[in-house]
Amino acid sequence: MAYGIIHFYPNGTKAQYDAEIAVVHPHGGASLPVGQLYHAAGPSPGGWSVVAIHDSKETWQKFLDGVLLPTIQSQIKDGFKTEPQATYFEVDHLQQSQ
């Protein structure tokens, strides 16, 4: 079952997002990680929001533990300064345009 992730970074900026995505996504941010079906990000009231859909909770967890957390902790100095406010959910319905 697909798995949804919403991260809100209070006071987050596009520059911080760009610094992180360039390192944690393949090809400098041009491609999606294995298992990720959808990725969207943008400014929202009071900060920056990121929405991702993975094909399963397992691929999300693998990306989180194997790429995202270790990379943020060791390689990104200009990224988000706070932990995100996080919402996770099992995707009941995923519709894409043809």
Backbone as CSV, one residue per row, in Angstrom:
resi,resn,N_x,N_y,N_z,CA_x,CA_y,CA_z,C_x,C_y,C_z
1,MET,0.841,-1.177,0.000,0.000,0.000,0.000,0.886,1.241,0.000
2,ALA,0.524,2.222,-0.810,1.285,3.476,-0.881,1.270,4.179,0.478
3,TYR,2.280,4.997,0.699,2.474,5.660,1.984,2.774,7.132,1.750
4,GLY,2.068,8.000,2.470,2.208,9.438,2.300,2.976,10.091,3.434
5,ILE,3.737,11.097,3.062,4.550,11.853,4.016,4.308,13.336,3.773
6,ILE,4.020,14.070,4.832,3.936,15.524,4.764,4.884,16.068,5.825
7,HIS,5.847,16.851,5.389,6.772,17.503,6.313,6.594,19.012,6.180
8,PHE,6.388,19.658,7.320,6.312,21.115,7.372,7.489,21.617,8.197
9,TYR,8.269,22.513,7.590,9.429,23.099,8.252,9.115,24.537,8.625
10,PRO,8.844,24.822,9.910,8.584,26.195,10.318,9.761,27.099,9.942
11,ASN,9.456,28.219,9.346,10.457,29.191,8.892,11.402,28.632,7.822
12,GLY,11.053,27.507,7.228,11.867,26.934,6.169,11.802,27.785,4.911
13,THR,12.848,27.687,4.092,12.939,28.503,2.883,13.244,27.634,1.657
14,LYS,13.040,28.216,0.483,13.373,27.535,-0.768,14.863,27.225,-0.828
15,ALA,15.698,28.133,-0.379,17.145,27.901,-0.404,17.523,26.685,0.453
16,GLN,16.913,26.554,1.607,17.188,25.402,2.465,16.705,24.109,1.792
17,TYR,15.513,24.155,1.215,14.978,23.001,0.497,15.908,22.608,-0.649
18,ASP,16.312,23.581,-1.455,17.186,23.314,-2.595,18.499,22.669,-2.149
19,ALA,19.047,23.137,-1.018,20.302,22.577,-0.509,20.138,21.109,-0.142
20,GLU,19.001,20.755,0.433,18.781,19.371,0.838,18.436,18.469,-0.335
21,ILE,17.516,18.901,-1.173,17.044,18.037,-2.260,18.179,17.713,-3.231
22,ALA,19.095,18.644,-3.419,20.220,18.421,-4.330,21.116,17.284,-3.856
23,VAL,21.091,16.996,-2.574,21.957,15.965,-2.013,21.211,14.656,-1.755
24,VAL,19.953,14.730,-1.331,19.260,13.498,-0.930,18.500,12.825,-2.062
25,HIS,18.210,13.541,-3.140,17.557,12.916,-4.295,18.617,12.609,-5.353
26,PRO,18.427,11.527,-6.103,19.409,11.168,-7.132,19.586,12.265,-8.185
27,HIS,20.756,12.287,-8.787,21.095,13.196,-9.883,20.900,14.663,-9.506
28,GLY,21.372,15.021,-8.315,21.312,16.410,-7.879,19.905,16.936,-7.693
29,GLY,18.975,16.038,-7.396,17.595,16.444,-7.173,16.710,16.282,-8.392
30,ALA,17.270,15.838,-9.506,16.499,15.729,-10.749,15.652,14.464,-10.831
31,SER,15.951,13.470,-9.996,15.225,12.203,-10.030,14.632,11.901,-8.664
32,LEU,13.678,10.986,-8.646,13.083,10.553,-7.383,13.838,9.353,-6.829
33,PRO,13.897,9.234,-5.510,14.517,8.054,-4.905,13.728,6.788,-5.266
34,VAL,14.374,5.657,-5.152,13.719,4.376,-5.400,12.480,4.264,-4.523
35,GLY,11.355,3.932,-5.130,10.109,3.748,-4.399,9.264,4.993,-4.257
36,GLN,9.812,6.161,-4.539,9.027,7.385,-4.410,8.258,7.608,-5.709
37,LEU,6.946,7.779,-5.585,6.071,7.956,-6.735,5.782,9.415,-7.035
38,TYR,5.860,10.267,-6.015,5.402,11.641,-6.143,6.169,12.499,-5.157
39,HIS,6.487,13.706,-5.565,7.171,14.656,-4.678,6.728,16.062,-5.056
40,ALA,6.307,16.814,-4.077,5.938,18.214,-4.288,6.422,19.016,-3.089
41,ALA,6.793,20.267,-3.334,7.270,21.119,-2.250,7.008,22.570,-2.600
42,GLY,6.814,23.377,-1.569,6.624,24.797,-1.802,6.374,25.563,-0.524
43,PRO,6.337,26.884,-0.668,6.104,27.726,0.503,4.684,27.526,1.016
44,SER,4.553,27.579,2.310,3.246,27.517,2.951,3.272,28.497,4.115
45,PRO,2.116,28.870,4.639,2.104,29.883,5.700,3.044,29.514,6.851
46,GLY,4.035,30.345,7.072,4.964,30.156,8.182,6.149,29.259,7.890
47,GLY,6.309,28.819,6.630,7.461,27.963,6.373,7.432,27.297,5.012
48,TRP,7.862,26.040,4.976,8.012,25.273,3.735,7.433,23.882,3.941
49,SER,6.660,23.407,2.961,6.056,22.078,3.045,6.584,21.164,1.954
50,VAL,6.743,19.887,2.314,7.164,18.851,1.380,6.169,17.702,1.491
51,VAL,5.680,17.246,0.341,4.747,16.127,0.295,5.347,15.054,-0.604
52,ALA,5.387,13.825,-0.115,5.913,12.713,-0.913,4.989,11.518,-0.764
53,ILE,4.899,10.739,-1.833,4.178,9.478,-1.805,5.168,8.387,-2.210
54,HIS,5.297,7.383,-1.361,6.135,6.222,-1.652,5.238,5.032,-1.975
55,ASP,5.787,4.069,-2.685,4.989,2.901,-3.039,4.665,2.020,-1.836
56,SER,5.398,2.211,-0.724,5.122,1.466,0.509,5.785,2.172,1.685
57,LYS,5.341,1.824,2.868,5.976,2.352,4.076,7.423,1.871,4.160
58,GLU,7.679,0.667,3.658,9.020,0.100,3.704,10.012,0.902,2.856
59,THR,9.606,1.332,1.656,10.550,2.113,0.842,10.787,3.488,1.461
60,TRP,9.754,4.051,2.097,9.945,5.312,2.809,10.959,5.121,3.935
61,GLN,10.777,4.076,4.737,11.660,3.841,5.875,13.096,3.605,5.418
62,LYS,13.253,2.870,4.319,14.588,2.614,3.776,15.246,3.922,3.332
63,PHE,14.493,4.796,2.653,15.023,6.094,2.242,15.350,6.951,3.462
64,LEU,14.447,6.992,4.426,14.653,7.794,5.634,15.910,7.352,6.375
65,ASP,16.014,6.056,6.639,17.134,5.539,7.447,18.443,5.436,6.670
66,GLY,18.354,5.147,5.374,19.560,4.895,4.603,20.125,6.091,3.869
67,VAL,19.268,7.093,3.608,19.715,8.244,2.826,19.437,9.560,3.551
68,LEU,18.179,9.818,3.816,17.789,11.145,4.305,18.453,11.523,5.628
69,LEU,18.244,10.742,6.670,18.806,11.110,7.976,20.332,11.124,7.983
70,PRO,21.007,10.081,7.486,22.475,10.140,7.512,23.056,11.286,6.691
71,THR,22.434,11.589,5.560,22.948,12.651,4.696,22.746,14.014,5.325
72,ILE,21.561,14.262,5.850,21.282,15.549,6.484,22.239,15.787,7.650
73,GLN,22.480,14.749,8.416,23.338,14.891,9.596,24.803,15.096,9.246
74,SER,25.247,14.590,8.085,26.680,14.636,7.811,27.103,15.553,6.661
75,GLN,26.200,15.871,5.731,26.645,16.548,4.520,25.988,17.891,4.229
76,ILE,24.908,18.214,4.876,24.180,19.423,4.495,24.303,20.468,5.592
77,LYS,24.937,21.575,5.246,25.090,22.646,6.239,24.086,23.777,6.027
78,ASP,23.547,23.920,4.815,22.644,25.028,4.522,21.183,24.596,4.422
79,GLY,20.861,23.398,4.921,19.503,22.881,4.851,18.625,23.409,5.983
80,PHE,17.499,22.745,6.161,16.555,23.139,7.205,17.220,23.064,8.576
81,LYS,16.886,24.010,9.436,17.536,24.120,10.742,16.762,23.415,11.847
82,THR,15.533,22.997,11.576,14.716,22.341,12.589,14.155,21.033,12.041
83,GLU,13.760,20.165,12.938,13.055,18.947,12.547,11.687,19.346,11.996
84,PRO,11.181,18.605,11.010,9.870,18.966,10.468,8.741,18.537,11.392
85,GLN,7.633,19.236,11.264,6.380,18.739,11.819,5.911,17.715,10.797
86,ALA,5.721,16.477,11.236,5.500,15.385,10.295,4.112,14.768,10.427
87,THR,3.532,14.456,9.282,2.293,13.703,9.203,2.530,12.549,8.243
88,TYR,2.123,11.347,8.648,2.283,10.152,7.829,0.925,9.477,7.692
89,PHE,0.679,8.869,6.523,-0.611,8.200,6.332,-0.522,7.126,5.262
90,GLU,-1.346,6.102,5.417,-1.489,5.100,4.372,-2.397,5.689,3.305
91,VAL,-1.983,5.591,2.074,-2.723,6.185,0.963,-3.843,5.229,0.551
92,ASP,-5.061,5.686,0.701,-6.223,4.895,0.325,-6.541,5.062,-1.159
93,HIS,-6.254,6.233,-1.699,-6.578,6.515,-3.091,-5.502,7.414,-3.672
94,LEU,-4.930,6.981,-4.776,-3.917,7.775,-5.485,-4.334,7.857,-6.937
95,GLN,-4.616,9.054,-7.375,-5.066,9.275,-8.746,-4.062,10.157,-9.465
96,GLN,-3.700,9.771,-10.665,-2.756,10.549,-11.451,-3.373,10.839,-12.815
97,SER,-3.037,11.980,-13.375,-3.558,12.304,-14.697,-2.865,11.439,-15.741
98,GLN,-3.544,11.207,-16.803,-3.000,10.353,-17.875,-2.283,11.175,-18.871
